[in-house]
Amino acid sequence: MSDASLHPLLVIGLFVVEFLAIHPFQDGNGRLSRVLTTLLLLQSGYAYVPYSSLESVIEHNKEGYYLALRRTQGTLATDAPDWEPWLLFFLRALKQQKDRLAAKLARDSRLDDLHPDALAILEQARAQGRITTREAEKLTGVPRPTVKVRLAELVKRGLLARQGQGRGAWYGLPPQQREQD
């Protein structure tokens, strides 16, 4: 990374595509490239990377990952390699990683002053994918009216979404949270 004329993100992106083209190991080159990416980003001052998964971003964009990789690697032996497909994918993936962390932090900031019973209900809903009023009563040991207040607070903050009516109602993660978790 001695070339000061290129931004560190570009240098890291170029390193990764070259590393993957060399394919030094029989298995695990992609995973190792993401570990090395994290290390290089940390060394370049990007301190957020250990808190958000680049692996998850790549997994959600696997088709685009392989397409960009093939397009760039197919030109590496030429006099004018086409870095653009890979670098665009790589930089977009990093932005998506950062955006996911920002969304997670914003979501978690909504937990700051939640009642402990509400936190317990939310944790159970996240673990199981859903929770009913009766399950929340058993979990917290508080009366039904208090549980309803806690559930209403979680819904108001956008942490849970109510599904159904009456006795059949249950609470689960809102769609945007299910995609991010």
PyMOL commands that place a pseudoatom at each C-alpha (Angstrom):
pseudoatom trace, name=CA, resn=MET, resi=1, chain=A, elem=C, hetatm=0, pos=[0.000, 0.000, 0.000]
pseudoatom trace, name=CA, resn=SER, resi=2, chain=A, elem=C, hetatm=0, pos=[2.832, 2.355, -0.744]
pseudoatom trace, name=CA, resn=ASP, resi=3, chain=A, elem=C, hetatm=0, pos=[1.111, 4.039, -3.719]
pseudoatom trace, name=CA, resn=ALA, resi=4, chain=A, elem=C, hetatm=0, pos=[-0.161, 7.267, -2.139]
pseudoatom trace, name=CA, resn=SER, resi=5, chain=A, elem=C, hetatm=0, pos=[-1.842, 8.294, -5.403]
pseudoatom trace, name=CA, resn=LEU, resi=6, chain=A, elem=C, hetatm=0, pos=[-4.630, 5.770, -4.868]
pseudoatom trace, name=CA, resn=HIS, resi=7, chain=A, elem=C, hetatm=0, pos=[-7.193, 5.877, -2.103]
pseudoatom trace, name=CA, resn=PRO, resi=8, chain=A, elem=C, hetatm=0, pos=[-6.733, 3.029, 0.419]
pseudoatom trace, name=CA, resn=LEU, resi=9, chain=A, elem=C, hetatm=0, pos=[-10.134, 1.563, -0.471]
pseudoatom trace, name=CA, resn=LEU, resi=10, chain=A, elem=C, hetatm=0, pos=[-9.060, 1.235, -4.092]
pseudoatom trace, name=CA, resn=VAL, resi=11, chain=A, elem=C, hetatm=0, pos=[-5.747, -0.336, -3.089]
pseudoatom trace, name=CA, resn=ILE, resi=12, chain=A, elem=C, hetatm=0, pos=[-7.559, -2.842, -0.871]
pseudoatom trace, name=CA, resn=GLY, resi=13, chain=A, elem=C, hetatm=0, pos=[-10.045, -3.637, -3.652]
pseudoatom trace, name=CA, resn=LEU, resi=14, chain=A, elem=C, hetatm=0, pos=[-7.213, -4.192, -6.140]
pseudoatom trace, name=CA, resn=PHE, resi=15, chain=A, elem=C, hetatm=0, pos=[-5.387, -6.407, -3.655]
pseudoatom trace, name=CA, resn=VAL, resi=16, chain=A, elem=C, hetatm=0, pos=[-8.486, -8.541, -3.086]
pseudoatom trace, name=CA, resn=VAL, resi=17, chain=A, elem=C, hetatm=0, pos=[-9.210, -9.136, -6.772]
pseudoatom trace, name=CA, resn=GLU, resi=18, chain=A, elem=C, hetatm=0, pos=[-5.545, -10.043, -7.404]
pseudoatom trace, name=CA, resn=PHE, resi=19, chain=A, elem=C, hetatm=0, pos=[-5.459, -12.319, -4.350]
pseudoatom trace, name=CA, resn=LEU, resi=20, chain=A, elem=C, hetatm=0, pos=[-8.577, -14.120, -5.544]
pseudoatom trace, name=CA, resn=ALA, resi=21, chain=A, elem=C, hetatm=0, pos=[-7.116, -14.437, -9.057]
pseudoatom trace, name=CA, resn=ILE, resi=22, chain=A, elem=C, hetatm=0, pos=[-3.978, -16.092, -7.647]
pseudoatom trace, name=CA, resn=HIS, resi=23, chain=A, elem=C, hetatm=0, pos=[-6.209, -18.495, -5.672]
pseudoatom trace, name=CA, resn=PRO, resi=24, chain=A, elem=C, hetatm=0, pos=[-3.374, -19.661, -3.402]
pseudoatom trace, name=CA, resn=PHE, resi=25, chain=A, elem=C, hetatm=0, pos=[-5.329, -22.290, -1.479]
pseudoatom trace, name=CA, resn=GLN, resi=26, chain=A, elem=C, hetatm=0, pos=[-7.526, -25.186, -2.492]
pseudoatom trace, name=CA, resn=ASP, resi=27, chain=A, elem=C, hetatm=0, pos=[-10.391, -23.948, -0.313]
pseudoatom trace, name=CA, resn=GLY, resi=28, chain=A, elem=C, hetatm=0, pos=[-11.324, -20.857, 1.691]
pseudoatom trace, name=CA, resn=ASN, resi=29, chain=A, elem=C, hetatm=0, pos=[-9.800, -18.160, -0.526]
pseudoatom trace, name=CA, resn=GLY, resi=30, chain=A, elem=C, hetatm=0, pos=[-12.960, -16.039, -0.493]
pseudoatom trace, name=CA, resn=ARG, resi=31, chain=A, elem=C, hetatm=0, pos=[-13.320, -16.184, 3.290]
pseudoatom trace, name=CA, resn=LEU, resi=32, chain=A, elem=C, hetatm=0, pos=[-9.617, -15.448, 3.740]
pseudoatom trace, name=CA, resn=SER, resi=33, chain=A, elem=C, hetatm=0, pos=[-9.899, -12.493, 1.348]
pseudoatom trace, name=CA, resn=ARG, resi=34, chain=A, elem=C, hetatm=0, pos=[-12.652, -11.029, 3.539]
pseudoatom trace, name=CA, resn=VAL, resi=35, chain=A, elem=C, hetatm=0, pos=[-10.552, -11.506, 6.675]
pseudoatom trace, name=CA, resn=LEU, resi=36, chain=A, elem=C, hetatm=0, pos=[-7.640, -9.798, 4.932]
pseudoatom trace, name=CA, resn=THR, resi=37, chain=A, elem=C, hetatm=0, pos=[-10.006, -7.046, 3.773]
pseudoatom trace, name=CA, resn=THR, resi=38, chain=A, elem=C, hetatm=0, pos=[-11.048, -6.455, 7.380]
pseudoatom trace, name=CA, resn=LEU, resi=39, chain=A, elem=C, hetatm=0, pos=[-7.391, -6.340, 8.476]
pseudoatom trace, name=CA, resn=LEU, resi=40, chain=A, elem=C, hetatm=0, pos=[-6.430, -3.907, 5.719]
pseudoatom trace, name=CA, resn=LEU, resi=41, chain=A, elem=C, hetatm=0, pos=[-9.444, -1.702, 6.440]
pseudoatom trace, name=CA, resn=LEU, resi=42, chain=A, elem=C, hetatm=0, pos=[-8.531, -1.595, 10.124]
pseudoatom trace, name=CA, resn=GLN, resi=43, chain=A, elem=C, hetatm=0, pos=[-4.942, -0.692, 9.233]
pseudoatom trace, name=CA, resn=SER, resi=44, chain=A, elem=C, hetatm=0, pos=[-6.299, 2.097, 7.030]
pseudoatom trace, name=CA, resn=GLY, resi=45, chain=A, elem=C, hetatm=0, pos=[-8.341, 3.560, 9.883]
pseudoatom trace, name=CA, resn=TYR, resi=46, chain=A, elem=C, hetatm=0, pos=[-11.779, 2.079, 9.182]
pseudoatom trace, name=CA, resn=ALA, resi=47, chain=A, elem=C, hetatm=0, pos=[-12.578, 1.124, 12.769]
pseudoatom trace, name=CA, resn=TYR, resi=48, chain=A, elem=C, hetatm=0, pos=[-16.207, 0.112, 12.153]
pseudoatom trace, name=CA, resn=VAL, resi=49, chain=A, elem=C, hetatm=0, pos=[-15.426, -3.135, 10.297]
pseudoatom trace, name=CA, resn=PRO, resi=50, chain=A, elem=C, hetatm=0, pos=[-15.298, -5.585, 13.228]
pseudoatom trace, name=CA, resn=TYR, resi=51, chain=A, elem=C, hetatm=0, pos=[-18.852, -4.600, 14.171]
pseudoatom trace, name=CA, resn=SER, resi=52, chain=A, elem=C, hetatm=0, pos=[-20.558, -5.409, 10.880]
pseudoatom trace, name=CA, resn=SER, resi=53, chain=A, elem=C, hetatm=0, pos=[-20.242, -8.476, 8.673]
pseudoatom trace, name=CA, resn=LEU, resi=54, chain=A, elem=C, hetatm=0, pos=[-18.822, -8.093, 5.181]
pseudoatom trace, name=CA, resn=GLU, resi=55, chain=A, elem=C, hetatm=0, pos=[-19.291, -11.859, 4.840]
pseudoatom trace, name=CA, resn=SER, resi=56, chain=A, elem=C, hetatm=0, pos=[-23.059, -11.371, 5.233]
pseudoatom trace, name=CA, resn=VAL, resi=57, chain=A, elem=C, hetatm=0, pos=[-23.132, -8.620, 2.602]
pseudoatom trace, name=CA, resn=ILE, resi=58, chain=A, elem=C, hetatm=0, pos=[-21.235, -10.812, 0.132]
pseudoatom trace, name=CA, resn=GLU, resi=59, chain=A, elem=C, hetatm=0, pos=[-23.510, -13.782, 0.899]
pseudoatom trace, name=CA, resn=HIS, resi=60, chain=A, elem=C, hetatm=0, pos=[-26.597, -11.664, 0.118]
pseudoatom trace, name=CA, resn=ASN, resi=61, chain=A, elem=C, hetatm=0, pos=[-25.001, -10.511, -3.163]
pseudoatom trace, name=CA, resn=LYS, resi=62, chain=A, elem=C, hetatm=0, pos=[-23.282, -13.744, -4.206]
pseudoatom trace, name=CA, resn=GLU, resi=63, chain=A, elem=C, hetatm=0, pos=[-24.346, -13.540, -7.853]
pseudoatom trace, name=CA, resn=GLY, resi=64, chain=A, elem=C, hetatm=0, pos=[-23.067, -9.968, -8.217]
pseudoatom trace, name=CA, resn=TYR, resi=65, chain=A, elem=C, hetatm=0, pos=[-19.869, -10.909, -6.385]
pseudoatom trace, name=CA, resn=TYR, resi=66, chain=A, elem=C, hetatm=0, pos=[-18.989, -13.698, -8.815]
pseudoatom trace, name=CA, resn=LEU, resi=67, chain=A, elem=C, hetatm=0, pos=[-20.065, -11.701, -11.861]
pseudoatom trace, name=CA, resn=ALA, resi=68, chain=A, elem=C, hetatm=0, pos=[-17.903, -8.690, -10.936]
pseudoatom trace, name=CA, resn=LEU, resi=69, chain=A, elem=C, hetatm=0, pos=[-14.997, -10.953, -10.037]
pseudoatom trace, name=CA, resn=ARG, resi=70, chain=A, elem=C, hetatm=0, pos=[-15.175, -12.841, -13.362]
pseudoatom trace, name=CA, resn=ARG, resi=71, chain=A, elem=C, hetatm=0, pos=[-15.508, -9.643, -15.399]
pseudoatom trace, name=CA, resn=THR, resi=72, chain=A, elem=C, hetatm=0, pos=[-12.423, -8.084, -13.852]
pseudoatom trace, name=CA, resn=GLN, resi=73, chain=A, elem=C, hetatm=0, pos=[-10.328, -11.237, -13.580]
pseudoatom trace, name=CA, resn=GLY, resi=74, chain=A, elem=C, hetatm=0, pos=[-11.010, -11.987, -17.249]
pseudoatom trace, name=CA, resn=THR, resi=75, chain=A, elem=C, hetatm=0, pos=[-9.106, -8.821, -18.151]
pseudoatom trace, name=CA, resn=LEU, resi=76, chain=A, elem=C, hetatm=0, pos=[-6.168, -9.089, -15.726]
pseudoatom trace, name=CA, resn=ALA, resi=77, chain=A, elem=C, hetatm=0, pos=[-3.811, -10.647, -18.289]
pseudoatom trace, name=CA, resn=THR, resi=78, chain=A, elem=C, hetatm=0, pos=[-4.468, -7.850, -20.798]
pseudoatom trace, name=CA, resn=ASP, resi=79, chain=A, elem=C, hetatm=0, pos=[-2.572, -4.583, -21.212]
pseudoatom trace, name=CA, resn=ALA, resi=80, chain=A, elem=C, hetatm=0, pos=[-5.556, -2.650, -19.831]
pseudoatom trace, name=CA, resn=PRO, resi=81, chain=A, elem=C, hetatm=0, pos=[-7.354, -4.567, -17.074]
pseudoatom trace, name=CA, resn=ASP, resi=82, chain=A, elem=C, hetatm=0, pos=[-10.947, -3.497, -16.472]
pseudoatom trace, name=CA, resn=TRP, resi=83, chain=A, elem=C, hetatm=0, pos=[-10.992, -2.835, -12.731]
pseudoatom trace, name=CA, resn=GLU, resi=84, chain=A, elem=C, hetatm=0, pos=[-14.363, -1.129, -12.765]
pseudoatom trace, name=CA, resn=PRO, resi=85, chain=A, elem=C, hetatm=0, pos=[-16.735, -4.115, -12.335]
pseudoatom trace, name=CA, resn=TRP, resi=86, chain=A, elem=C, hetatm=0, pos=[-14.899, -5.409, -9.277]
pseudoatom trace, name=CA, resn=LEU, resi=87, chain=A, elem=C, hetatm=0, pos=[-14.175, -2.038, -7.682]
pseudoatom trace, name=CA, resn=LEU, resi=88, chain=A, elem=C, hetatm=0, pos=[-17.788, -0.912, -8.051]
pseudoatom trace, name=CA, resn=PHE, resi=89, chain=A, elem=C, hetatm=0, pos=[-19.010, -4.134, -6.463]
pseudoatom trace, name=CA, resn=PHE, resi=90, chain=A, elem=C, hetatm=0, pos=[-16.385, -3.962, -3.707]
pseudoatom trace, name=CA, resn=LEU, resi=91, chain=A, elem=C, hetatm=0, pos=[-17.067, -0.329, -2.808]
pseudoatom trace, name=CA, resn=ARG, resi=92, chain=A, elem=C, hetatm=0, pos=[-20.836, -0.871, -2.860]
pseudoatom trace, name=CA, resn=ALA, resi=93, chain=A, elem=C, hetatm=0, pos=[-20.414, -3.891, -0.574]
pseudoatom trace, name=CA, resn=LEU, resi=94, chain=A, elem=C, hetatm=0, pos=[-18.382, -1.803, 1.882]
pseudoatom trace, name=CA, resn=LYS, resi=95, chain=A, elem=C, hetatm=0, pos=[-21.027, 0.921, 1.807]
pseudoatom trace, name=CA, resn=GLN, resi=96, chain=A, elem=C, hetatm=0, pos=[-23.745, -1.658, 2.427]
pseudoatom trace, name=CA, resn=GLN, resi=97, chain=A, elem=C, hetatm=0, pos=[-21.703, -3.037, 5.350]
pseudoatom trace, name=CA, resn=LYS, resi=98, chain=A, elem=C, hetatm=0, pos=[-21.409, 0.452, 6.841]
pseudoatom trace, name=CA, resn=ASP, resi=99, chain=A, elem=C, hetatm=0, pos=[-25.104, 1.192, 6.237]
pseudoatom trace, name=CA, resn=ARG, resi=100, chain=A, elem=C, hetatm=0, pos=[-26.136, -2.046, 7.964]
pseudoatom trace, name=CA, resn=LEU, resi=101, chain=A, elem=C, hetatm=0, pos=[-24.089, -1.091, 10.996]
pseudoatom trace, name=CA, resn=ALA, resi=102, chain=A, elem=C, hetatm=0, pos=[-25.587, 2.414, 11.044]
pseudoatom trace, name=CA, resn=ALA, resi=103, chain=A, elem=C, hetatm=0, pos=[-29.097, 0.919, 10.924]
pseudoatom trace, name=CA, resn=LYS, resi=104, chain=A, elem=C, hetatm=0, pos=[-28.222, -1.529, 13.692]
pseudoatom trace, name=CA, resn=LEU, resi=105, chain=A, elem=C, hetatm=0, pos=[-26.854, 1.278, 15.873]
pseudoatom trace, name=CA, resn=ALA, resi=106, chain=A, elem=C, hetatm=0, pos=[-29.950, 3.394, 15.268]
pseudoatom trace, name=CA, resn=ARG, resi=107, chain=A, elem=C, hetatm=0, pos=[-32.155, 0.418, 16.126]
pseudoatom trace, name=CA, resn=ASP, resi=108, chain=A, elem=C, hetatm=0, pos=[-30.157, -0.344, 19.261]
pseudoatom trace, name=CA, resn=SER, resi=109, chain=A, elem=C, hetatm=0, pos=[-30.347, 3.286, 20.406]
pseudoatom trace, name=CA, resn=ARG, resi=110, chain=A, elem=C, hetatm=0, pos=[-34.114, 2.738, 20.703]
pseudoatom trace, name=CA, resn=LEU, resi=111, chain=A, elem=C, hetatm=0, pos=[-33.343, 0.225, 23.477]
pseudoatom trace, name=CA, resn=ASP, resi=112, chain=A, elem=C, hetatm=0, pos=[-31.577, 2.714, 25.768]
pseudoatom trace, name=CA, resn=ASP, resi=113, chain=A, elem=C, hetatm=0, pos=[-34.456, 3.482, 28.123]
pseudoatom trace, name=CA, resn=LEU, resi=114, chain=A, elem=C, hetatm=0, pos=[-36.614, 0.388, 27.678]
pseudoatom trace, name=CA, resn=HIS, resi=115, chain=A, elem=C, hetatm=0, pos=[-38.024, -1.254, 30.785]
pseudoatom trace, name=CA, resn=PRO, resi=116, chain=A, elem=C, hetatm=0, pos=[-36.235, -4.550, 31.589]
pseudoatom trace, name=CA, resn=ASP, resi=117, chain=A, elem=C, hetatm=0, pos=[-39.480, -6.466, 30.979]
pseudoatom trace, name=CA, resn=ALA, resi=118, chain=A, elem=C, hetatm=0, pos=[-39.767, -4.931, 27.507]
pseudoatom trace, name=CA, resn=LEU, resi=119, chain=A, elem=C, hetatm=0, pos=[-36.153, -5.897, 26.780]
pseudoatom trace, name=CA, resn=ALA, resi=120, chain=A, elem=C, hetatm=0, pos=[-36.848, -9.474, 27.878]
pseudoatom trace, name=CA, resn=ILE, resi=121, chain=A, elem=C, hetatm=0, pos=[-39.921, -9.615, 25.629]
pseudoatom trace, name=CA, resn=LEU, resi=122, chain=A, elem=C, hetatm=0, pos=[-37.950, -8.241, 22.681]
pseudoatom trace, name=CA, resn=GLU, resi=123, chain=A, elem=C, hetatm=0, pos=[-35.096, -10.710, 23.197]
pseudoatom trace, name=CA, resn=GLN, resi=124, chain=A, elem=C, hetatm=0, pos=[-37.550, -13.605, 23.312]
pseudoatom trace, name=CA, resn=ALA, resi=125, chain=A, elem=C, hetatm=0, pos=[-39.304, -12.388, 20.150]
pseudoatom trace, name=CA, resn=ARG, resi=126, chain=A, elem=C, hetatm=0, pos=[-35.948, -12.111, 18.365]
pseudoatom trace, name=CA, resn=ALA, resi=127, chain=A, elem=C, hetatm=0, pos=[-34.880, -15.566, 19.526]
pseudoatom trace, name=CA, resn=GLN, resi=128, chain=A, elem=C, hetatm=0, pos=[-38.154, -17.304, 18.605]
pseudoatom trace, name=CA, resn=GLY, resi=129, chain=A, elem=C, hetatm=0, pos=[-39.204, -15.057, 15.738]
pseudoatom trace, name=CA, resn=ARG, resi=130, chain=A, elem=C, hetatm=0, pos=[-42.436, -14.151, 17.524]
pseudoatom trace, name=CA, resn=ILE, resi=131, chain=A, elem=C, hetatm=0, pos=[-44.113, -13.871, 20.923]
pseudoatom trace, name=CA, resn=THR, resi=132, chain=A, elem=C, hetatm=0, pos=[-47.728, -13.856, 22.154]
pseudoatom trace, name=CA, resn=THR, resi=133, chain=A, elem=C, hetatm=0, pos=[-49.146, -11.819, 25.006]
pseudoatom trace, name=CA, resn=ARG, resi=134, chain=A, elem=C, hetatm=0, pos=[-49.555, -14.995, 27.064]
pseudoatom trace, name=CA, resn=GLU, resi=135, chain=A, elem=C, hetatm=0, pos=[-45.908, -16.002, 26.441]
pseudoatom trace, name=CA, resn=ALA, resi=136, chain=A, elem=C, hetatm=0, pos=[-44.805, -12.510, 27.459]
pseudoatom trace, name=CA, resn=GLU, resi=137, chain=A, elem=C, hetatm=0, pos=[-46.860, -12.809, 30.671]
pseudoatom trace, name=CA, resn=LYS, resi=138, chain=A, elem=C, hetatm=0, pos=[-45.178, -16.120, 31.545]
pseudoatom trace, name=CA, resn=LEU, resi=139, chain=A, elem=C, hetatm=0, pos=[-41.753, -14.747, 30.644]
pseudoatom trace, name=CA, resn=THR, resi=140, chain=A, elem=C, hetatm=0, pos=[-41.977, -11.581, 32.735]
pseudoatom trace, name=CA, resn=GLY, resi=141, chain=A, elem=C, hetatm=0, pos=[-44.331, -12.706, 35.507]
pseudoatom trace, name=CA, resn=VAL, resi=142, chain=A, elem=C, hetatm=0, pos=[-46.207, -9.404, 35.356]
pseudoatom trace, name=CA, resn=PRO, resi=143, chain=A, elem=C, hetatm=0, pos=[-49.987, -8.917, 34.905]
pseudoatom trace, name=CA, resn=ARG, resi=144, chain=A, elem=C, hetatm=0, pos=[-51.530, -8.916, 31.425]
pseudoatom trace, name=CA, resn=PRO, resi=145, chain=A, elem=C, hetatm=0, pos=[-52.284, -5.132, 31.407]
pseudoatom trace, name=CA, resn=THR, resi=146, chain=A, elem=C, hetatm=0, pos=[-48.613, -4.395, 32.142]
pseudoatom trace, name=CA, resn=VAL, resi=147, chain=A, elem=C, hetatm=0, pos=[-47.490, -6.793, 29.405]
pseudoatom trace, name=CA, resn=LYS, resi=148, chain=A, elem=C, hetatm=0, pos=[-49.819, -5.018, 26.966]
pseudoatom trace, name=CA, resn=VAL, resi=149, chain=A, elem=C, hetatm=0, pos=[-48.224, -1.678, 27.905]
pseudoatom trace, name=CA, resn=ARG, resi=150, chain=A, elem=C, hetatm=0, pos=[-44.743, -3.149, 27.288]
pseudoatom trace, name=CA, resn=LEU, resi=151, chain=A, elem=C, hetatm=0, pos=[-45.794, -4.653, 23.951]
pseudoatom trace, name=CA, resn=ALA, resi=152, chain=A, elem=C, hetatm=0, pos=[-47.408, -1.361, 22.885]
pseudoatom trace, name=CA, resn=GLU, resi=153, chain=A, elem=C, hetatm=0, pos=[-44.162, 0.445, 23.718]
pseudoatom trace, name=CA, resn=LEU, resi=154, chain=A, elem=C, hetatm=0, pos=[-42.166, -2.003, 21.594]
pseudoatom trace, name=CA, resn=VAL, resi=155, chain=A, elem=C, hetatm=0, pos=[-44.599, -1.565, 18.698]
pseudoatom trace, name=CA, resn=LYS, resi=156, chain=A, elem=C, hetatm=0, pos=[-44.534, 2.247, 19.022]
pseudoatom trace, name=CA, resn=ARG, resi=157, chain=A, elem=C, hetatm=0, pos=[-40.713, 2.234, 18.832]
pseudoatom trace, name=CA, resn=GLY, resi=158, chain=A, elem=C, hetatm=0, pos=[-40.822, 0.037, 15.747]
pseudoatom trace, name=CA, resn=LEU, resi=159, chain=A, elem=C, hetatm=0, pos=[-39.075, -2.858, 17.474]
pseudoatom trace, name=CA, resn=LEU, resi=160, chain=A, elem=C, hetatm=0, pos=[-42.009, -5.274, 17.152]
pseudoatom trace, name=CA, resn=ALA, resi=161, chain=A, elem=C, hetatm=0, pos=[-44.980, -5.466, 14.813]
pseudoatom trace, name=CA, resn=ARG, resi=162, chain=A, elem=C, hetatm=0, pos=[-48.375, -6.810, 15.849]
pseudoatom trace, name=CA, resn=GLN, resi=163, chain=A, elem=C, hetatm=0, pos=[-49.847, -9.542, 13.688]
pseudoatom trace, name=CA, resn=GLY, resi=164, chain=A, elem=C, hetatm=0, pos=[-53.500, -10.557, 13.903]
pseudoatom trace, name=CA, resn=GLN, resi=165, chain=A, elem=C, hetatm=0, pos=[-56.289, -9.575, 16.290]
pseudoatom trace, name=CA, resn=GLY, resi=166, chain=A, elem=C, hetatm=0, pos=[-57.671, -10.731, 19.616]
pseudoatom trace, name=CA, resn=ARG, resi=167, chain=A, elem=C, hetatm=0, pos=[-56.532, -14.042, 21.122]
pseudoatom trace, name=CA, resn=GLY, resi=168, chain=A, elem=C, hetatm=0, pos=[-54.718, -15.024, 17.937]
pseudoatom trace, name=CA, resn=ALA, resi=169, chain=A, elem=C, hetatm=0, pos=[-52.510, -11.913, 17.917]
pseudoatom trace, name=CA, resn=TRP, resi=170, chain=A, elem=C, hetatm=0, pos=[-48.753, -12.239, 18.164]
pseudoatom trace, name=CA, resn=TYR, resi=171, chain=A, elem=C, hetatm=0, pos=[-45.760, -9.937, 17.876]
pseudoatom trace, name=CA, resn=GLY, resi=172, chain=A, elem=C, hetatm=0, pos=[-42.751, -10.356, 15.628]
pseudoatom trace, name=CA, resn=LEU, resi=173, chain=A, elem=C, hetatm=0, pos=[-39.916, -8.351, 14.159]
pseudoatom trace, name=CA, resn=PRO, resi=174, chain=A, elem=C, hetatm=0, pos=[-40.915, -5.733, 11.600]
pseudoatom trace, name=CA, resn=PRO, resi=175, chain=A, elem=C, hetatm=0, pos=[-39.928, -6.734, 8.017]
pseudoatom trace, name=CA, resn=GLN, resi=176, chain=A, elem=C, hetatm=0, pos=[-36.987, -4.282, 7.833]
pseudoatom trace, name=CA, resn=GLN, resi=177, chain=A, elem=C, hetatm=0, pos=[-35.451, -5.754, 11.013]
pseudoatom trace, name=CA, resn=ARG, resi=178, chain=A, elem=C, hetatm=0, pos=[-35.797, -9.336, 9.778]
pseudoatom trace, name=CA, resn=GLU, resi=179, chain=A, elem=C, hetatm=0, pos=[-33.784, -8.381, 6.658]
pseudoatom trace, name=CA, resn=GLN, resi=180, chain=A, elem=C, hetatm=0, pos=[-31.024, -6.722, 8.699]
pseudoatom trace, name=CA, resn=ASP, resi=181, chain=A, elem=C, hetatm=0, pos=[-30.612, -9.326, 11.450]
for i in range(1, 181): cmd.bond("trace and resi %d" % i, "trace and resi %d" % (i + 1))
show_as sticks, trace
zoom trace
